[in-house]
């Protein structure tokens, strides 16, 4: 198994984040620093991150969290801000699947299954995320909606076409398959409507439902299987 995949399966981080750990020289195999995330390793290899040994997780779990504003979507924060991981008591080492901005609320998944996290967040798997945004300068007119549906030019490139519908003059429902930093906010601002409130209400087949703000629940086996089926490469 490749080193980055091994770290993801061990619940250290998502596969992409695990690659960055390797590139940064924070991972050792048999006491030697390895900077190649594609290095083949086995279960018996002595692997450590920042000096702490890593063992494969035998029990994968997935939690749904209704993230409140003010929490950052990381396991640890160097600035000392509250993290989403602190909201869930679990024996497993959890990390968020993708991110929500600190001031964005709504559905966030946390897991120790790095392979599932990779499949849910990588753009090639096209897992939809559904957001509801309240914006300034209403009403949002048809030309702005059309631009969002066709893709808008941002400083990090053009966005993929989004599914967009106007709920009220100042509220939109936006469905995207990408996960760029502050993407929905930047998309709306690019068409002249700054976001004042943003909530994610669905991730793939999973909906936020009536989960209270700050509340969480462990997903059932059937729900996890739904997520896995929804994170397959399109034909």
C-alpha positions in Angstrom: 0.0 0.0 0.0 1.2 3.5 -0.8 2.4 5.5 2.2 -0.2 8.3 1.9 -3.0 5.8 1.5 -1.8 3.9 4.6 -1.9 7.2 6.6 -5.4 7.9 5.4 -6.6 4.4 6.3 -5.0 4.8 9.7 -7.2 7.9 10.3 -4.3 10.4 10.4 -5.7 12.7 7.7 -7.4 12.6 4.3 -5.2 11.3 1.5 -4.3 14.7 0.2 -3.5 16.0 3.6 -1.4 12.9 4.3 0.6 13.6 1.1 1.4 17.1 2.5 2.5 15.6 5.8 4.9 13.4 3.8 6.2 16.2 1.6 6.8 18.2 4.8 9.2 15.6 6.1 6.9 14.8 9.1 6.6 11.1 8.3 9.2 8.3 9.0 9.4 4.7 8.0 11.6 2.5 10.1 13.1 5.7 11.7 14.0 7.3 8.3 12.2 10.4 6.9 10.3 9.6 3.7 9.2 12.4 1.4 7.6 10.2 -1.3 3.8 9.6 -0.6 3.9 6.8 -3.2 6.4 4.8 -1.2 5.1 1.2 -0.8 4.7 0.2 2.9 3.2 -2.8 4.7 1.3 -3.3 7.9 4.5 -4.4 9.7 6.5 -1.3 8.8 7.2 1.1 11.7 5.5 4.3 10.5 5.3 7.5 12.6 4.1 11.0 12.2 5.9 13.7 14.2 7.4 10.9 16.2 4.1 9.2 17.1 3.6 5.7 15.8 0.7 5.0 13.4 -1.4 1.9 13.3 -4.2 1.1 10.9 -7.7 1.9 12.2 -9.8 -1.2 12.5 -13.1 0.6 13.2 -14.2 3.3 10.8 -16.9 5.8 11.9 -18.6 8.7 10.3 -20.4 11.5 12.1 -22.7 14.2 10.8 -22.4 17.6 12.6 -24.5 20.7 12.3 -21.6 23.1 12.5 -22.1 26.4 14.4 -20.5 29.6 13.3 -17.1 30.4 14.9 -15.6 26.9 14.7 -12.8 26.1 12.3 -12.9 22.9 10.2 -9.6 21.4 11.4 -8.5 18.9 14.1 -6.2 21.5 15.7 -5.8 25.2 15.2 -2.5 27.0 15.8 -4.4 30.2 16.6 -6.3 28.5 19.4 -9.7 28.9 17.9 -12.4 26.3 18.7 -12.4 23.3 16.3 -15.2 21.2 15.0 -13.5 18.1 16.4 -14.0 19.4 19.9 -17.8 19.2 19.4 -17.7 15.4 19.2 -16.6 13.0 21.9 -15.2 9.9 20.2 -12.5 7.3 21.0 -11.5 7.5 17.3 -9.2 10.2 16.0 -11.6 12.2 13.8 -11.0 14.9 11.2 -13.4 16.8 9.0 -14.3 15.8 5.5 -13.5 18.9 3.6 -14.1 22.3 5.2 -16.7 24.9 6.0 -15.6 28.4 6.6 -15.6 29.5 10.2 -18.6 31.8 9.6 -20.5 29.1 7.6 -23.0 26.8 9.4 -24.5 23.4 8.4 -23.7 19.9 7.5 -20.1 18.8 8.0 -19.0 15.1 8.1 -16.2 13.9 10.4 -14.5 10.5 10.1 -11.4 8.4 10.6 -11.8 6.8 7.2 -9.3 8.6 5.0 -10.3 6.7 1.8 -13.9 7.7 2.1 -12.9 11.3 2.9 -10.8 11.4 -0.2 -13.6 10.0 -2.4 -16.2 12.5 -1.0 -14.0 15.5 -1.5 -12.0 14.9 -4.7 -13.6 16.8 -7.6 -13.4 13.8 -9.9 -16.1 12.0 -7.9 -18.5 14.9 -8.4 -20.2 14.6 -5.0 -22.8 17.4 -4.8 -22.9 19.9 -1.9 -26.1 21.9 -1.4 -25.9 25.4 0.1 -28.5 28.0 1.0 -27.2 31.6 0.9 -28.8 34.8 2.0 -27.3 37.7 0.0 -27.2 41.4 -0.2 -28.6 43.7 -2.9 -31.7 41.8 -3.7 -33.4 40.8 -5.8 -31.1 38.3 -7.5 -32.1 38.7 -11.2 -31.9 36.2 -14.0 -28.6 37.4 -15.5 -26.8 36.7 -12.2 -28.4 33.3 -11.9 -27.4 32.5 -15.4 -23.8 33.4 -14.8 -23.7 31.1 -11.7 -25.2 28.3 -13.7 -22.7 28.7 -16.5 -19.7 29.1 -14.2 -18.0 32.3 -13.1 -14.4 33.4 -13.4 -12.6 33.6 -10.0 -9.0 34.4 -9.2 -8.2 30.7 -9.0 -10.0 29.8 -12.3 -13.4 29.4 -13.7 -15.9 27.5 -11.6 -17.8 24.5 -12.9 -21.5 25.1 -13.8 -23.7 25.1 -10.7 -27.3 24.3 -10.2 -29.0 27.4 -8.8 -32.5 28.3 -7.8 -33.9 31.5 -6.2 -35.9 30.7 -3.1 -36.8 34.3 -2.2 -35.5 37.6 -3.6 -32.5 37.4 -1.3 -32.0 33.7 -0.8 -30.5 31.1 -3.2 -30.0 27.4 -3.2 -26.7 26.5 -4.9 -25.4 23.0 -5.7 -21.7 22.6 -6.5 -19.3 19.6 -6.9 -16.1 21.5 -6.2 -14.7 22.5 -2.8 -12.6 25.5 -3.3 -11.9 27.9 -0.4 -14.9 30.1 0.3 -16.2 29.2 -3.2 -19.9 29.9 -2.8 -19.2 33.3 -1.2 -16.8 34.2 -4.0 -19.2 33.0 -6.7 -22.1 35.2 -5.3 -19.8 38.2 -4.9 -18.6 37.8 -8.5 -22.2 38.3 -9.7 -22.8 41.3 -7.4 -24.4 39.7 -4.3 -22.3 39.4 -1.2 -23.3 36.6 1.1 -24.4 37.5 4.6 -25.4 34.0 5.8 -24.5 30.6 4.4 -25.6 27.1 5.4 -24.8 23.7 3.9 -27.9 21.6 3.9 -26.8 18.5 2.1 -23.6 16.5 1.2 -24.1 13.9 -1.4 -27.2 11.8 -0.4 -27.1 13.0 3.2 -29.2 15.9 4.3 -28.9 18.1 7.4 -32.5 17.5 8.4 -33.5 18.5 11.9 -30.1 18.0 13.5 -29.8 21.0 16.0 -27.1 23.6 15.7 -24.0 22.2 17.3 -25.5 18.7 17.5 -24.1 15.6 16.0 -24.9 12.0 15.3 -23.1 8.9 14.1 -24.2 7.7 10.7 -25.7 4.3 10.4 -24.1 1.6 8.3 -26.8 2.1 5.6 -26.0 5.8 5.5 -22.3 5.2 5.1 -23.0 2.8 2.3 -25.1 5.5 0.6 -22.2 7.9 0.8 -19.9 5.3 -0.7 -22.3 4.6 -3.6 -22.6 8.4 -4.2 -18.8 8.8 -4.3 -18.1 6.6 -7.4 -16.5 7.9 -10.5 -19.2 8.8 -13.1 -19.5 6.5 -16.0 
